[in-house]
Protein backbone atom coordinates (compact mmCIF):
# COMPACT_ATOMS: atom_id res chain seq x y z
CA UNK A 1 0.00 0.00 0.00
CA UNK A 2 1.49 3.37 -1.07
CA UNK A 3 1.75 5.92 1.74
CA UNK A 4 0.76 8.99 -0.26
CA UNK A 5 1.24 11.34 2.69
CA UNK A 6 5.00 10.74 2.52
CA UNK A 7 4.97 11.66 -1.17
CA UNK A 8 3.16 15.01 -0.89
CA UNK A 9 5.53 17.81 -1.83
CA UNK A 10 7.69 15.48 -3.93
CA UNK A 11 8.24 15.52 -7.68
CA UNK A 12 8.84 12.12 -9.26
CA UNK A 13 10.92 12.60 -12.40
CA UNK A 14 11.52 9.86 -14.97
CA UNK A 15 14.82 10.32 -16.85
CA UNK A 16 15.76 13.82 -18.05
CA UNK A 17 14.59 16.16 -20.78
CA UNK A 18 18.09 16.26 -22.26
CA UNK A 19 18.10 12.47 -22.62
CA UNK A 20 14.74 12.59 -24.38
CA UNK A 21 15.90 15.42 -26.65
CA UNK A 22 18.93 13.38 -27.70
CA UNK A 23 16.80 10.33 -28.48
CA UNK A 24 16.60 8.15 -25.37
CA UNK A 25 12.95 7.18 -25.86
CA UNK A 26 12.88 3.63 -24.46
CA UNK A 27 10.95 2.45 -21.42
CA UNK A 28 12.36 3.52 -18.08
CA UNK A 29 9.29 2.76 -15.92
CA UNK A 30 5.75 1.58 -16.56
CA UNK A 31 2.55 3.57 -16.23
CA UNK A 32 1.83 1.55 -13.09
CA UNK A 33 5.17 2.60 -11.58
CA UNK A 34 4.47 6.20 -12.50
CA UNK A 35 1.02 6.32 -10.91
CA UNK A 36 2.43 4.85 -7.70
CA UNK A 37 4.38 8.10 -7.40
CA UNK A 38 1.88 10.75 -8.46
CA UNK A 39 -1.69 11.45 -9.57
CA UNK A 40 -1.02 14.60 -11.63
CA UNK A 41 1.60 15.38 -14.27
CA UNK A 42 2.78 15.09 -17.82
CA UNK A 43 5.28 13.36 -20.07
CA UNK A 44 5.35 11.01 -23.05
CA UNK A 45 5.34 7.31 -23.87
CA UNK A 46 7.86 4.83 -25.24
CA UNK A 47 9.17 5.89 -28.68
CA UNK A 48 7.54 9.32 -28.12
CA UNK A 49 4.21 7.74 -28.94
CA UNK A 50 1.90 10.59 -27.98
CA UNK A 51 1.60 13.23 -25.26
CA UNK A 52 0.89 12.16 -21.68
CA UNK A 53 -1.63 13.80 -19.36
CA UNK A 54 -1.98 12.47 -15.80
CA UNK A 55 -5.04 13.67 -13.86
CA UNK A 56 -6.98 12.14 -10.97
CA UNK A 57 -4.59 9.20 -10.86
CA UNK A 58 -5.29 8.17 -14.48
CA UNK A 59 -2.76 8.26 -17.30
CA UNK A 60 -4.00 9.39 -20.72
CA UNK A 61 -2.37 9.48 -24.17
CA UNK A 62 -3.17 12.09 -26.80
CA UNK A 63 -2.62 10.74 -30.32
CA UNK A 64 -1.54 12.77 -33.34
CA UNK A 65 -5.13 13.83 -34.06
CA UNK A 66 -5.79 14.95 -30.49
CA UNK A 67 -7.96 11.99 -29.47
CA UNK A 68 -7.32 10.67 -25.96
CA UNK A 69 -7.25 7.13 -24.56
CA UNK A 70 -6.37 5.80 -21.12
CA UNK A 71 -3.15 3.79 -21.08
CA UNK A 72 -2.59 0.27 -19.77
CA UNK A 73 -0.53 -0.20 -16.58
CA UNK A 74 2.30 -2.00 -18.43
CA UNK A 75 2.80 0.75 -21.03
CA UNK A 76 6.37 2.10 -21.13
CA UNK A 77 7.35 5.61 -20.03
CA UNK A 78 10.71 7.17 -21.04
CA UNK A 79 10.11 10.63 -19.58
CA UNK A 80 7.58 12.17 -17.19
CA UNK A 81 7.04 14.33 -14.11
CA UNK A 82 4.28 13.59 -11.60
CA UNK A 83 3.32 14.48 -8.05
CA UNK A 84 0.42 13.88 -5.69
CA UNK A 85 -1.56 17.10 -5.98
CA UNK A 86 -2.68 18.28 -2.56
CA UNK A 87 -3.84 21.74 -3.68
CA UNK A 88 -2.07 23.81 -1.03
CA UNK A 89 -3.22 27.01 -2.71
CA UNK A 90 -6.53 27.50 -4.56
CA UNK A 91 -7.57 30.52 -6.61
CA UNK A 92 -10.03 31.58 -9.29
CA UNK A 93 -8.91 32.77 -12.73
CA UNK A 94 -10.87 35.16 -14.91
CA UNK A 95 -10.51 35.60 -18.67
CA UNK A 96 -7.03 34.86 -20.04
CA UNK A 97 -6.29 35.89 -23.62
CA UNK A 98 -3.14 33.83 -24.31
CA UNK A 99 -0.52 31.53 -22.85
CA UNK A 100 1.90 34.36 -22.07
CA UNK A 101 -0.72 36.05 -19.90
CA UNK A 102 -1.32 32.76 -18.10
CA UNK A 103 2.41 32.29 -17.48
CA UNK A 104 2.60 35.82 -16.06
CA UNK A 105 -0.36 35.18 -13.76
CA UNK A 106 1.09 31.88 -12.54
CA UNK A 107 4.50 33.47 -11.97
CA UNK A 108 2.85 36.08 -9.75
CA UNK A 109 1.05 33.36 -7.81
CA UNK A 110 4.17 31.32 -7.13
CA UNK A 111 6.18 34.42 -6.27
CA UNK A 112 3.66 35.18 -3.51
CA UNK A 113 5.30 32.24 -1.72
CA UNK A 114 8.83 33.13 -2.88
CA UNK A 115 8.64 30.16 -5.19
CA UNK A 116 10.60 30.94 -8.36
CA UNK A 117 13.46 28.64 -7.26
CA UNK A 118 11.11 25.76 -6.41
CA UNK A 119 9.17 23.30 -8.55
CA UNK A 120 5.39 23.64 -8.85
CA UNK A 121 2.47 21.56 -10.05
CA UNK A 122 -0.78 23.32 -10.96
CA UNK A 123 -4.10 22.04 -12.24
CA UNK A 124 -6.59 24.46 -13.80
CA UNK A 125 -10.14 23.27 -14.42
CA UNK A 126 -11.98 25.69 -16.65
CA UNK A 127 -13.73 26.63 -19.85
CA UNK A 128 -11.42 27.27 -22.79
CA UNK A 129 -12.48 29.23 -25.85
CA UNK A 130 -9.47 27.80 -27.72
CA UNK A 131 -6.72 25.29 -26.99
CA UNK A 132 -3.93 25.24 -29.58
CA UNK A 133 -2.14 21.92 -29.10
CA UNK A 134 -0.08 19.14 -30.65
CA UNK A 135 0.75 15.48 -30.35
CA UNK A 136 2.57 12.79 -32.30
CA UNK A 137 2.69 9.09 -33.04
CA UNK A 138 5.73 7.03 -32.11
CA UNK A 139 8.94 6.36 -33.99
CA UNK A 140 11.02 3.40 -32.83
CA UNK A 141 14.59 4.60 -32.97
CA UNK A 142 17.91 4.98 -31.21
CA UNK A 143 19.79 8.28 -31.00
CA UNK A 144 17.28 10.03 -33.29
CA UNK A 145 16.81 13.46 -31.72
CA UNK A 146 13.39 14.51 -30.50
CA UNK A 147 13.24 17.53 -32.81
CA UNK A 148 13.69 15.19 -35.80
CA UNK A 149 11.01 12.81 -34.54
CA UNK A 150 8.59 15.72 -34.11
CA UNK A 151 9.43 17.06 -37.59
CA UNK A 152 8.28 13.71 -38.98
CA UNK A 153 5.35 12.83 -36.75
CA UNK A 154 4.01 15.91 -34.99
CA UNK A 155 0.59 17.28 -35.86
CA UNK A 156 -1.18 20.31 -34.42
CA UNK A 157 -4.88 20.94 -33.84
CA UNK A 158 -7.20 23.45 -32.17
CA UNK A 159 -10.05 22.69 -29.76
CA UNK A 160 -12.81 25.29 -29.44
CA UNK A 161 -15.27 26.00 -26.61
CA UNK A 162 -14.24 23.07 -24.45
CA UNK A 163 -14.23 22.40 -20.72
CA UNK A 164 -11.21 20.60 -19.39
CA UNK A 165 -8.11 20.48 -17.24
CA UNK A 166 -4.78 22.15 -17.87
CA UNK A 167 -1.84 20.46 -16.13
CA UNK A 168 0.84 23.08 -15.55
CA UNK A 169 4.39 22.09 -14.56
CA UNK A 170 7.06 24.57 -13.45
CA UNK A 171 10.79 23.92 -13.13
CA UNK A 172 13.18 26.75 -12.16
CA UNK A 173 15.86 27.90 -14.58
CA UNK A 174 18.75 26.25 -12.74
CA UNK A 175 17.13 22.83 -13.28
CA UNK A 176 17.11 23.17 -17.08
CA UNK A 177 18.19 19.87 -18.59
CA UNK A 178 16.34 17.82 -16.00
CA UNK A 179 13.17 19.35 -17.41
CA UNK A 180 12.25 22.43 -19.44
CA UNK A 181 12.69 25.57 -17.36
CA UNK A 182 9.59 27.66 -16.81
CA UNK A 183 6.03 26.49 -17.50
CA UNK A 184 4.98 23.44 -19.52
CA UNK A 185 1.27 22.75 -20.22
CA UNK A 186 -0.76 19.70 -21.25
CA UNK A 187 -4.55 19.64 -21.67
CA UNK A 188 -7.30 17.03 -21.42
CA UNK A 189 -11.01 17.67 -21.89
CA UNK A 190 -13.57 16.92 -19.17
CA UNK A 191 -14.91 13.96 -21.15
CA UNK A 192 -11.32 12.66 -21.59
CA UNK A 193 -11.78 12.52 -25.37
CA UNK A 194 -9.26 15.15 -26.53
CA UNK A 195 -5.97 16.67 -25.41
CA UNK A 196 -2.28 17.29 -26.07
CA UNK A 197 0.78 19.46 -25.49
CA UNK A 198 -0.35 23.08 -25.38
CA UNK A 199 1.08 25.95 -27.44
CA UNK A 200 -1.56 28.56 -26.65
CA UNK A 201 -4.92 29.00 -24.93
CA UNK A 202 -7.75 31.47 -24.54
CA UNK A 203 -9.64 30.80 -21.33
CA UNK A 204 -12.95 32.24 -20.16
CA UNK A 205 -12.58 31.22 -16.52
CA UNK A 206 -11.14 28.54 -14.30
CA UNK A 207 -10.27 27.26 -10.85
CA UNK A 208 -6.63 26.53 -10.07
CA UNK A 209 -4.99 24.42 -7.37
CA UNK A 210 -1.25 24.78 -6.81
CA UNK A 211 1.45 22.95 -4.90
CA UNK A 212 4.96 24.20 -4.24
CA UNK A 213 7.35 21.24 -4.45
CA UNK A 214 10.70 21.18 -2.69
CA UNK A 215 11.79 17.56 -3.13
CA UNK A 216 12.59 15.52 -6.23
CA UNK A 217 13.11 11.80 -6.83
CA UNK A 218 14.65 10.84 -10.17
CA UNK A 219 14.55 7.47 -11.86
CA UNK A 220 17.30 7.32 -14.47
CA UNK A 221 17.45 4.59 -17.14
CA UNK A 222 19.15 1.35 -16.11
CA UNK A 223 20.47 0.47 -19.58
CA UNK A 224 24.17 0.98 -20.24
CA UNK A 225 23.28 2.77 -23.49
CA UNK A 226 21.99 5.70 -21.42
CA UNK A 227 25.61 6.49 -20.54
CA UNK A 228 26.49 6.95 -24.22
CA UNK A 229 24.43 10.15 -24.46
CA UNK A 230 26.33 13.45 -24.11
CA UNK A 231 23.61 15.12 -22.05
CA UNK A 232 25.36 18.49 -21.67
CA UNK A 233 25.42 19.11 -25.44
CA UNK A 234 21.74 20.06 -25.70
CA UNK A 235 21.14 23.71 -26.57
CA UNK A 236 18.34 25.88 -25.22
CA UNK A 237 17.47 26.58 -28.86
CA UNK A 238 16.63 22.89 -29.29
CA UNK A 239 14.58 22.93 -26.06
CA UNK A 240 12.60 25.91 -27.31
CA UNK A 241 12.08 24.25 -30.69
CA UNK A 242 10.51 21.08 -29.28
CA UNK A 243 8.46 22.98 -26.70
CA UNK A 244 7.09 25.78 -28.89
CA UNK A 245 7.48 25.01 -32.61
CA UNK A 246 4.64 23.59 -34.65
Secondary structure, 3 states (H helix, E strand, C coil): CCCHHHHCCEEEEECCHHHHHHCCCCCCEEHHHHHCCCCEEEEECHHHCCEEEEECCEEEEECCCCEEEECCCCCEECEEEEECCCCCEEEEECCECCHHHHHHHHHHHHHCCCCCCCEEEEEEEEEEEEEEEEEECCCCCCCCCHHHHHHHHEEEEEEEEEEEEEEEEEECHHHECCECCEEEEEEEECCCCEEEEEEEEEEEEEEEEEEEECEEEEECCCCHHHHHCCHHHCCHHHHHHHHHCC
